[in-house]
């Protein structure tokens, strides 16, 4: 097991609260519709979709090395708009 840290900054005219809601809270439905070539589907394997849930992410055709990932969100913070795995 290893530790991986990733941080990104996106500049947009869309308010932070709306972006966080779209990509973190509603991302399971939105992302496969927006970029189906990158993410085919997101399926909840265990839990209610919130922190602690296990999700099966199936990647699309543009991902040649990784085709399937099980993701576990440890927590997200609505106040600071951050997500931790």
N, C-alpha and C positions, 0 to 999 in steps of 0.2 A: 504494500500500500504506500502511496506517496501523497505529497501535498502539492496542490496546484493552485496558484493564485492568478486571477484574471481580473483586470479592471479596465473599463472602457468609458469613454466620454463621448456623448453624442450631442451635437449642437443642432437644435431644431426650433422651429417657431411654435411647435405644439407644447402646451404646458406640461410640466413634469408629472403632475397627478394623472393626466390623461394618458401619457405614454406609459407610466408604470401600470396603470389599470389595464391598458391594452396588451402590453407585452408580458407582464408578470401574472396578473390575476386572470386575464382572458386569453393569454398566449396559447394555451393548448388548442383552442379553436381557431384563433386568428392566424397564427404563424403558418400552419399548413395551407391556409387559403391564400395568404399573401405570397409565400415563396414555396409552392408545392414541389418545385424541382430540388429544393434543399431539404425540406422536411415533409415527408409523406403524411405522417400521422403522429399523434400523441395520445396514448391510452393510459388511463389510470389503472394500475394493477392492484394497488392496495391503498386504502385511505379515502379521503373525501376530496382530494386535489389540493389541499392546503399543506402547510408544513408537516413533514413526516411522511407524506404520501410517497409511494413509489410509482414512477411513470415510465412507460415503455415508449421511447422515442425512435421512430423508424425514419431514417434519412432517405432522401430522394436520389435521383440519378447523379447529381453533381458531386456527391460524396462517394469516392471510390474506395477508400480505406475502411472507414467505419460505416456500417449499415444499420446497427442497432445499439441502443444504449438504454440502460435502466438508470433513471435519475432519481435522487432522493433529495428533496428540498428540506434542509434542516429548519430554516426559518426565513421569513421575510418581515421587514419592518415597514409598516404603513406610514409611520411618521417621517422616517428618514429616506423612504423610498429605496431601500437596499434589499438585496437578496443574497442569502448565504446557502451554500451546499454543504 
